[in-house]
């Protein structure tokens, strides 16, 4: 009983970190963190939707709730970039396929076409997603290119 309560509270408490980081991303001027947290929330919403549909099967998987907590941590932590990988590899192609199918229904066609990528927007969005997935690291550490904060460390290493 206590363990069940803990497993119900952990994901709820785990919402605090992504919410605070999303708020910080909204307030910052950089766009790469916005993209990262938007990808997280899309992946999280997709995961919740699939979980609701498959819940009667998921409860029979041993340690499912523990696996779920680990999956949420993997999605949320910026070090793992789990949300970006999941979004690029699975969620985005799936949702684009669903939207493409939705355009075949006359009632949904005007709404669904808004979500299908246009050629000029698609390249810019792909670049933003790529930056979120693979952070830019300095390629060389020449004296003139090294940030000032690294100079004492570099001097100490020599």
N, C-alpha and C positions, 0 to 999 in steps of 0.2 A: 504494500500500500504506500509506504513512504517512498520507495524507489519509483513507483508510478507517478507520484506527485512531483518528484524531482525531475523526472524525464519530461513532464508536462511544463514545468517551470523553466527549464534550461533554454529551450528554444524561445520562449517568451522573453527571458532576460537577454538572450542573444540578439534580440531585435534592437536593444539599446545601442550597441556599438555601430551597426550599420546605419541606424537613424542619425546618430550624432555625426558620423563620418559623411553622410549624405548632406546634412545641414552645413558642415564645414565646406564641402565641395561646392554647394550652391553659393556660399558666401565668398569663395575664392575667385580670383580672376582667371585661373587656369581652366582649360576645358577638358584636359585628359582625365582629371579626377571625376568630373561630371559624367563622362562616358563610362568610366569604371563602375560607378555606383548605379547608373541607369541600367547597365548590363546586369548588375547584381539583382536589382529589384525585378527585372523581367524574368531572370532565371528563378528567383524566389517565387514569384507569382505562378510561373509555369509548374514549378515543383509542387506548390500547394494545390493547384488545379488537378494535376495528375494523382496526387496523393488522395484527394477527395474521391476521385473516380475509383481508384484501386484500393481503398482502405480495407475492404473486407478480405483482400488477399494479403496485404502488407502486414496485418496484425499477426499472421501466422509465420512470418519470417523471424527467426531467433535474433534477438538484439537489434531489431529494426530501429527502435527509438534511439539507441546508442549510435547506430550508423547514421541516422538522420542528423543527430547533433554534430557528428564529425563532418557530414556533408555540408551543413550550414556553416561550420567554421571554415571549411575549405573554400566555400563560395565567398565568404565575407573578408577573409584575410587578404590584404593587398600583397603580401609576400608570395602567396601561392598563385595569385591571379586566376583562381578557379572559376570565378564568374565569367571572366573574359574568355577563357578556353571553352567553357560549356556553351556560352552564347554563340561564339563563332562557329564551333564545330557541330552543335546539335540544335539549339533553340532557334537561332535565326533561320537556318534552312527549313526547319519544320514549320515555323510560323509563316515564312514566305510561301511555302507550299500550300498551307491552309488558306492564305489570302488569295493565292492564284486560283484555287478551287472556288473560293467565295465569289470571285468575279463572274463565274458561270451562272450564279443565281441572280436573276434580275433584281430582286429586292435588296440584295447586298452589294451589287456591283458598284454603285456610286461611293459607298463607304469603303469597300475593300481596295479600290484603285488608289486611294490616298496612301495606303501602306506599302504598295508595291514600289520598289526603288526606280527612280528615273536614272538614266545613264549618267548624267552630269553629277547628280547628287550621290550616286552609288560609289563613285571613285573617292569622293571626299569622305564619305562615311566609312568606307573600307580603310582609308588611311588613318582616320581617328581611332577606329577599332584596333588597328595594327599597333598604333602607338600605345594604346592602353594595354595590349597584350604583351608587347615587348618594349620595356622602357629603354630610352636612349642612354647608353653608357658612353663615357668619353673614350674615344678611340686611341688617343695618345696622351701622354703626360709630359709634354714639353714645359719648360719653365714659364713661357709666356701664356700657355693655355691652362695651366694648373690654377684652380680657384685659390684665392688668397687663404681660405680657411685650411687648405691642405699643405701650405708651405711649411709650417712648423713640423708637421708629421713627416714630410719629405726630407727636411733637414735632419730630423732625428734618425731617420732610417739610413741616411748616408753616413 
